[in-house]
């Protein structure tokens, strides 16, 4: 009897999905590239973890720190950008955050891979970890290129966004309006 009452009016909500790819922040290509970033970062990290002895341990530790950080934070960012959670956080500068994070991780991963490749003992495990470090760096660079092609630089986007409180996209004008109580 309950089925006859609720069946015609109950319909699944298509916006109630776990993953929201593609969105205005993250399209399908960049989602796949971010998955590659996660995969390459975790493989580089795990291979580095199995290195039993090191010639220059500081290079190994730096590579370990960067690869682990890249893995964990990329998983977090991917989880935020591809689910409805990013709408509930209350931030409106996701593009800027994504771009700046990707630039910083690319630079550090590339440097860590260069330093670790120059100062390791040459074991197969170390060379493989370095190779995955460079693959991760390339995937972060590809993510930046795709971001730039689809969105441009986020700094221009952030400056051109309209202030919802004042209806102005000029920061100085918006500040004057806020001071005057308008």
Secondary structure, DSSP 4 states (H G I P E B T S, - for coil): -HHHHHTTT----TT--S---S-SS--HHHHHHHHHHHHHHHHHHHHHHT----SSHHHHHHHHHHHHHHHHHHHHHHHHHTSTHHHHS--S-HHHHHHHHHHHHHHHHHHHHHHHHHSS---HHHHHHHHHHHHHHHHHHHHHHHHHHHH--HHHHHHHSPBTTTTBS-HHHHHHHHHTT-
